[in-house]
Amino acid sequence: MTVTPEHIRKAHHDMVNAVIRTPSVFSSAITSLIGADTWLKLENQQITSSFKARGAFTRISALTPDEAKRGVITMSAGNHAQAVAYHANKMGIPAVIVMPSQTPFAKINRTRAWGAEVILEGRNLNECEGVVQSVIAERGMTLIHPYNDELVMTGQGSVGIEMLEDTPDLDTLVVPIGGGGLISGIAIIAKSINPNIRIIGVEAELWPTMTDMVAGADIRGGGETLAEGIAVKKPGDLTMPVVRQLVDEILLVSEVMIEQAVGVLVEQQRLVSEGAGAAGVAALMQYQEVFKGQKCGVVICGGNIDPRLLSAVLTRNMARDGRIARLRIDITDEPGMLAGISEAISSCKANIIEIFHQRMFQDVPPKLAKIDAVIETRGGDHLEEIINAIKAKGFSVTVLSEMSK
């Protein structure tokens, strides 16, 4: 089988009652920010909060009765695992999911909740492959690969159909790249509808594996990325030729920009996205000159982010913007000092989040102390105004946690 636009259209028709037709929404906030009309394809609102539900359905629904009886297996750390478990459960098909041993409990529990058998093995997906092959040999299960499968690519291409049905005059589609299944399917159908449309892929700087593979270079990749959903050691042998032929450009985005994109989606759009899901918005923000004046469709490919991680990202973004800062203030250890600091901060209409009175530091003389104050500001010049107000009271102030942009 070679994936064709006709295959993708049929898959899209067949999945009508099995997946959600997610909305494409115009983002006035991002449009204003980057100078490009921007529509967001909200696959974070898909079943199991990821586009993976599309390809998993297309592949599983093509099983023969004998294959369905023996069941399916895959290796995944999150989104694909949940998609396979969900559809297998709905179709009454046994499913085994092999996940890395350090997979967050929340993802393990959600996968098990769909009735799948979960095996925890290895530290990454490559180390899971051996377990997958041994289970296949023992039980005769069918592998549902996360991306290196033509039927999976076919199902993922349905995203492109919906984007161009909703907004036919898009100039550019911006799509995160992991193994390449999503962008391959989208590129095949989109180029058949509009041969002049630009397809822009996005990878994390730490994992430029498709970029290297397309260029015929040694594949790089490594390090902790917020966009772990697109951190793939080796893209698909089936997807790479499609990317090489149909994708116009691949952009690499920094970790800082991915964090900021997650924050922009929460604060400006009230949308929860995982790092991989926000990669397209990160590309628009980091490479504004590439998109300025265009009509862009951006795939928000997933929303499965751990709540604690999301909280940390939002706090870091606020610190980076100067909206949260930690100040260290030197004082004499006598009554009234803390009141003076509070009065200075209050006079600037800022908010004290936490305050610590430090007397026990070894480098602090017995008659002196240090105050650590975590404050919330309006950002911009407001922090400088607060610091000057504290200094005007006679205190020495050091900013401990302001992060540069």
For each residue, the residues with C-beta under 8 A, 3 or more apart:
1: 7 150 151
2: 150
3: 7 8 150 153 154 157 184 185 188 242
4: 7 8 188
5: 8 9 188 189 192 193
6: 9 10
7: 1 3 4 10 11 154
8: 3 4 5 11 12 154 157 158 160 161 185 188 189
9: 5 6 12 13 161 189
10: 6 7 13 14
11: 7 8 14 15 54 58 151 154 155 157 158
12: 8 9 15 16 157 158 161 162
13: 9 10 16
14: 10 11 18 58 61
15: 11 12 18 19 54 57 58 155 158
16: 12 13 21
17:
18: 14 15 53 57 61 87 90
19: 15 46 47 53 54 57 158
20: 45 46 47 53
21: 16 162
22: 41 42 43 45 46 162
23: 41 42 45 166
24: 39 40 41 42 162 163 166 167 297
25: 39 40 42 269
26: 31 37 38 39
27: 30 31 38 39 40 268 269
28: 31 32
29: 32 33 264 268 269
30: 27 33 34 38 40 264 268 269 281 284
31: 26 27 28 34 35 36 37 38
32: 28 29 35
33: 29 30 264 268 285
34: 30 31 38 284 285 288 291 292
35: 31 32 288 291 292 293
36: 31 284 288 291 292 293 294 295 296
37: 26 31 294 295 296
38: 26 27 30 31 34 284 296 297 298
39: 24 25 26 27 163 166 167 170 295 296 297 298
40: 24 25 27 30 269 271 281 297 298 300
41: 22 23 24 159 162 163 297 298 299 300
42: 22 23 24 25 45 46 271 300
43: 22 46 50 51 159 277 299 300 301 302
44: 49 50 271 272 273 274 277 300 301 302 303
45: 20 22 23 42 49 303
46: 19 20 22 42 43 49 50 51 53 54
47: 19 20 53 83 86
48: 52 53 79 82 83 86 110 304
49: 44 45 46 79 82 302 303 304
50: 43 44 46 53 79 80 82 83 277 301 302 303 304
51: 43 46 54 55 79 156 159 182 299 301 302
52: 48 55 56 79 80 82 83 146 302
53: 18 19 20 46 47 48 50 56 57 83 86 87
54: 11 15 19 46 51 57 58 155 156 158 159
55: 51 52 58 59 83 147 149 151 152 153 154 155 156 181 185
56: 52 53 59 60 80 83 84 86 87 144 152 155
57: 15 18 19 53 54 60 61 83 87 155
58: 11 14 15 54 55 61 62 151 152 154 155
59: 55 56 62 63 144 149 151 152 155
60: 56 57 63 72 84 87 88 91 93 144
61: 14 18 57 58 87 91
62: 58 59 151
63: 59 60 67 68 72 93 142
64: 67 68
65: 68 69
66: 69 70
67: 63 64 70 72 142
68: 63 64 65 71 91 93
69: 65 66
70: 66 67 94 139 140 141 142
71: 68 88 93 94 95 96 139 141 142
72: 60 63 67 84 88 93 94 95 96 141 142 143 144
73: 95 96 97 98 132 135 136 139 141 142 143 144
74: 80 81 84 95 96 97 98 132 143 144 145 146
75: 97 98 99 125 128 129 131 132 146
76: 79 80 81 84 97 98 99 125 146
77: 81 99 100 103 107 125 228
78: 81 82 103 107 228 229 304
79: 48 49 50 51 52 76 82 83 229 302 304
80: 50 52 56 74 76 83 84 144 146
81: 74 76 77 78 84 85 97 99 107 111 116 118
82: 48 49 50 52 78 79 85 86 107 110 111 114 304
83: 47 48 50 52 53 55 56 57 79 80 86 87
84: 56 60 72 74 76 80 81 87 88 95 97 116 144
85: 81 82 88 89 95 97 111 112 114 115 116
86: 47 48 53 56 82 83 89 90 114
87: 18 53 56 57 60 61 83 84 90 91
88: 60 71 72 84 85 91 93 94 95 114 115 116
89: 85 86 92 93 95 114 115 116
90: 18 86 87
91: 60 61 68 87 88
92: 89
93: 60 63 68 71 72 88 89
94: 70 71 72 88 117 141
95: 71 72 73 74 84 85 88 89 114 115 116 117
96: 71 72 73 74 116 117 118 119 135 139 141
97: 73 74 75 76 81 84 85 111 116 117 118 119
98: 73 74 75 76 118 119 120 121 128 131 132 135
99: 75 76 77 81 103 107 108 111 118 119 120 121 128
100: 77 103 120 121 122 123 124 125 127 128
101: 120 121 122 123
102: 123
103: 77 78 99 100 107 108 120
104: 107 108 306
105: 108 109
106: 109 110 306
107: 77 78 81 82 99 103 104 110 111 304
108: 99 103 104 105 111 112 118 120
109: 105 106 112 113
110: 48 82 106 107 113 114
111: 81 82 85 97 99 107 108 114 116 118
112: 85 108 109 115 116 118
113: 109 110
114: 82 85 86 88 89 95 110 111
115: 85 88 89 95 112
116: 81 84 85 88 89 95 96 97 111 112
117: 94 95 96 97
118: 81 96 97 98 99 108 111 112
119: 96 97 98 99 131 135
120: 98 99 100 101 103 108
121: 98 99 100 101 127 128 131
122: 100 101 125 126 127 128 130 131
123: 100 101 102 127
124: 100 127 128 233
125: 75 76 77 100 122 128 129 232 233
126: 122 129 233
127: 100 121 122 123 124 130
128: 75 98 99 100 121 122 124 125 131 132
129: 75 125 126 132 133
130: 122 127 133 134
131: 75 98 119 121 122 128 134 135
132: 73 74 75 98 128 129 135 136 143
133: 129 130 136 137
134: 130 131 137 138
135: 73 96 98 119 131 132 138 139 141
136: 73 132 133 139 140 141 142 143
137: 133 134
138: 134 135
139: 70 71 73 96 135 136
140: 70 136
141: 70 71 72 73 94 96 135 136
142: 63 67 70 71 72 73 136
143: 72 73 74 132 136
144: 56 59 60 72 73 74 80 84 149 152
145: 74 148 149 152 236
146: 52 74 75 76 80 152 178 179 181
147: 55 152 153 178 179 180 181 182 232 235 236 239
148: 145 152 179 181 236 237 238 239
149: 55 59 144 145 152 153 181 236 238
150: 1 2 3 153 154 238
151: 1 11 55 58 59 62 154 155
152: 55 56 58 59 144 145 146 147 148 149 155 156 181
153: 3 55 147 149 150 156 157 181 184 185 188 238 239 242
154: 3 7 8 11 55 58 150 151 157 185
155: 11 15 54 55 56 57 58 59 151 152 158 185
156: 51 54 55 152 153 159 181 182 184 185 186
157: 3 8 11 12 153 154 160 161 184 185 186 188 189
158: 8 11 12 15 19 54 155 161 162 185 189
159: 41 43 51 54 156 162 163 182 185 186 299
160: 8 157 163 164 173 185 186 187 188 189 190 193
161: 8 9 12 157 158 164 165 189
162: 12 21 22 24 41 158 159 165 166
163: 24 39 41 159 160 166 167 170 173 186 190 297 299
164: 160 161 167 168 170 189 190 193 194 297
165: 161 162 168
166: 23 24 39 162 163
167: 24 39 163 164 170 295 297
168: 164 165
169: 295
170: 39 163 164 167 173 197 295 296 297
171: 197 198 294 295 296
172: 197 198 199 200 291 294 295 296 297
173: 160 163 170 186 190 197 198 199 200 296 297 298 299
174: 200 202 280 283 284 291 296 297 298 299
175: 182 183 186 187 199 200 201 202 280 299 301
176: 182 183 201 202 203 227 229 230 276 277 279 280 299 301
177: 180 182 183 201 202 203 210 230 235 243 250
178: 146 147 181 182 229 230 231 232 235 276
179: 146 147 148 232 235 236 239
180: 147 177 183 184 210 235 236 239 240 242 243
181: 55 146 147 148 149 152 153 156 178 184 185 236 239
182: 51 147 156 159 175 176 177 178 185 186 299 301
183: 175 176 177 180 186 187 199 201 239 243 247
184: 3 153 156 157 180 181 187 188 236 238 239 242 243 246
185: 3 8 55 153 154 155 156 157 158 159 160 181 182 188 189
186: 156 157 159 160 163 173 175 182 183 189 190 199 299
187: 160 175 183 184 190 191 199 242 243 246 247
188: 3 4 5 8 153 157 160 184 185 191 192 242 246
189: 5 8 9 157 158 160 161 164 185 186 192 193
190: 160 163 164 173 186 187 193 194 197 199
191: 187 188 194 195 197 199 246
192: 5 188 189 195
193: 5 160 164 189 190 197
194: 164 190 191 197
195: 191 192
196:
197: 170 171 172 173 190 191 193 194
198: 171 172 173 248 249 294
199: 172 173 175 183 186 187 190 191 246 247 248
200: 172 173 174 175 247 248 249 250 251 283 290
201: 175 176 177 183 210 243 247 249 250 251
202: 174 175 176 177 230 250 251 252 253 279 280 282 283
203: 176 177 207 208 209 210 211 230 250 251 252 253 279
204: 207 208 225 226 227 230 231 252 253 255 258 275 279
205: 208 252 253 254 255
206: 221 222 223 224 225 231 255
207: 203 204 221 222 223 225 227 230 231 232
208: 203 204 205 211 212 220 221 250 252
209: 203 212 213 219 220 221 232 233 234 235
210: 177 180 201 203 213 214 232 235 240 243 250
211: 203 208 214 215 250 252
212: 208 209 215 217 218 219 220 221
213: 209 210 216 217 219 234 235 240
214: 210 211 240 243 244 247 250
215: 211 212
216: 213
217: 212 213
218: 212
219: 209 212 213 233 234
220: 208 209 212
221: 206 207 208 209 212 231 232 233
222: 206 207
223: 206 207
224: 206
225: 204 206 207 228 231 255 258 275
226: 204 255 258 259 262 275 309 313
227: 176 204 207 230 231 253 258 274 275 276 278 279
228: 77 78 225 231 275 276
229: 78 79 176 178 274 275 276 277 301 302 304
230: 176 177 178 202 203 204 207 227 276 279
231: 178 204 206 207 221 225 227 228
232: 125 147 178 179 207 209 210 221 235
233: 124 125 126 209 219 221
234: 209 213 219
235: 147 177 178 179 180 209 210 213 232 239 240 243
236: 145 147 148 149 179 180 181 184 239 240
237: 148 240
238: 148 149 150 153 184 241 242
239: 147 148 153 179 180 181 183 184 235 236 242 243
240: 180 210 213 214 235 236 237 243 244
241: 238 244 245
242: 3 153 180 184 187 188 238 239 245 246 247
243: 177 180 183 184 187 201 210 214 235 239 240 246 247 250
244: 214 240 241 247
245: 241 242
246: 184 187 188 191 199 242 243
247: 183 187 199 200 201 214 242 243 244 250
248: 198 199 200
249: 198 200 201 290
250: 177 200 201 202 203 208 210 211 214 243 247
251: 200 201 202 203 283 286 287 290
252: 202 203 204 205 208 211
253: 202 203 204 205 227 257 258 261 279 282 283 286
254: 205 257 258 282 286
255: 204 205 206 225 226 258 259
256: 259 260 320 405
257: 253 254 260 261 282 285 286
258: 204 225 226 227 253 254 255 261 262 275 278 279 282
259: 226 255 256 262 263 275 313 316 317 320
260: 256 257 263 264 282 285 317 320
261: 253 257 258 264 265 273 278 279 281 282 285
262: 226 258 259 265 266 273 274 275 278 305 310 313 314 317
263: 259 260 266 267 313 314 317
264: 29 30 33 260 261 267 268 269 278 281 285
265: 261 262 268 269 271 272 273 278 281 300
266: 262 263 269 270 271 272 273 310 314
267: 263 264 314
268: 27 29 30 33 264 265
269: 25 27 29 30 40 264 265 266
270: 266
271: 40 42 44 265 266 300 303
272: 44 265 266 303 305 310
273: 44 261 262 265 266 277 278 281 300 302 303 305
274: 44 227 229 262 277 278 302 303 304 305
275: 204 225 226 227 228 229 258 259 262 278 279 305
276: 176 178 227 228 229 230 279 301 302
277: 43 44 50 176 229 273 274 300 301 302 303 305
278: 227 258 261 262 264 265 273 274 275 281 282 300
279: 176 202 203 204 227 230 253 258 261 275 276 282 283 301
280: 174 175 176 202 283 284 298 299 300 301
281: 30 40 261 264 265 273 278 284 285 298 300
282: 202 253 254 257 258 260 261 278 279 285 286
283: 174 200 202 251 253 279 280 286 287 290
284: 30 34 36 38 174 280 281 287 288 291 296 298
285: 33 34 257 260 261 264 281 282 288
286: 251 253 254 257 282 283
287: 251 283 284 290 291
288: 34 35 36 284 285 291 292
289: 292
290: 200 249 251 283 287
291: 34 35 36 172 174 284 287 288 294 296
292: 34 35 36 288 289
293: 35 36
294: 36 37 171 172 198 291
295: 36 37 39 167 169 170 171 172
296: 36 37 38 39 170 171 172 173 174 284 291
297: 24 38 39 40 41 163 164 167 170 172 173 174
298: 38 39 40 41 173 174 280 281 284
299: 41 43 51 159 163 173 174 175 176 182 186 280
300: 40 41 42 43 44 265 271 273 277 278 280 281 303
301: 43 44 50 51 175 176 182 229 276 277 279 280
302: 43 44 49 50 51 52 79 229 273 274 276 277
303: 44 45 49 50 271 272 273 274 277 300
304: 48 49 50 78 79 82 107 229 274
305: 262 272 273 274 275 277 309 310
306: 104 106 309 310
307: 310 311
308: 311 312
309: 226 305 306 312 313
310: 262 266 272 305 306 307 313 314
311: 307 308 314 315
312: 308 309 315 316
313: 226 259 262 263 309 310 316 317
314: 262 263 266 267 310 311 317 318
315: 311 312 318 319 324
316: 259 312 313 319 320 403
317: 259 260 262 263 313 314 320 321
318: 314 315 321 323 324 376
319: 315 316 322 323 324 325 401 402 403
320: 256 259 260 316 317 403 404 405
321: 317 318 379 405
322: 319 325 377 379 380 382 383 402
323: 318 319 376 377 378 379
324: 315 318 319 353 374 375 376 377 401
325: 319 322 374 375 377 383 399 400 401 402
326: 372 373 374 375 399 400 401
327: 371 372 373 374 375 386 387 390 397 398 399 400
328: 370 371 372 397 398 400
329: 341 370 371 372 373 390 395 396 397 398
330: 368 369 370 395 396
331: 337 338 341 368 369 370 371 395
332: 337 367 368 369
333: 337 359 366 367 368 369
334: 337
335:
336: 339 340
337: 331 332 333 334 340 341 369 371
338: 331 341 342 355 357 371
339: 336 342 343
340: 336 337 343 344 393 395
341: 329 331 337 338 344 345 371 373 390 393 395
342: 338 339 345 346 352
343: 339 340 346 347 393
344: 340 341 347 348 386 389 390 392 393 395
345: 341 342 348 350 352 373 375 386 389 390
346: 342 343 349 350
347: 343 344 389
348: 344 345 382 385 386 389
349: 346
350: 345 346 375 376 377 378 382 386
351: 375 376 377
352: 342 345 355 373 374 375 376
353: 324 374 375 376
354: 373 374
355: 338 352 371 372 373 374
356: 371 372 373
357: 338 369 371
358: 361 364 369 370 371 372
359: 333 364 369
360: 364
361: 358 364 370
362:
363:
364: 358 359 360 361 368 369 370
365: 368
366: 333
367: 332 333
368: 330 331 332 333 364 365
369: 330 331 332 333 337 357 358 359 364
370: 328 329 330 331 358 361 364
371: 327 328 329 331 337 338 341 355 356 357 358
372: 326 327 328 329 355 356 358 400
373: 326 327 329 341 345 352 354 355 356
374: 324 325 326 327 352 353 354 355
375: 324 325 326 327 345 350 351 352 353 386
376: 318 323 324 350 351 352 353
377: 322 323 324 325 350 351 382 383 386
378: 323 350 382
379: 321 322 323 382 383
380: 322 383
381: 384 385
382: 322 348 350 377 378 379 385 386
383: 322 325 377 379 380 386 387 399 402
384: 381 387 388
385: 348 381 382 388 389
386: 327 344 345 348 350 375 377 382 383 389 390
387: 327 383 384 390 391 397 399
388: 384 385 391 392
389: 344 345 347 348 385 386 392 393
390: 327 329 341 344 345 386 387 393 395 397
391: 387 388 394 395 396 397
392: 344 388 389
393: 340 341 343 344 389 390
394: 391
395: 329 330 331 340 341 344 390 391
396: 329 330 391
397: 327 328 329 387 390 391
398: 327 328 329
399: 325 326 327 383 387 402
400: 325 326 327 328 372
401: 319 324 325 326
402: 319 322 325 383 399
403: 316 319 320
404: 320
405: 256 320 321
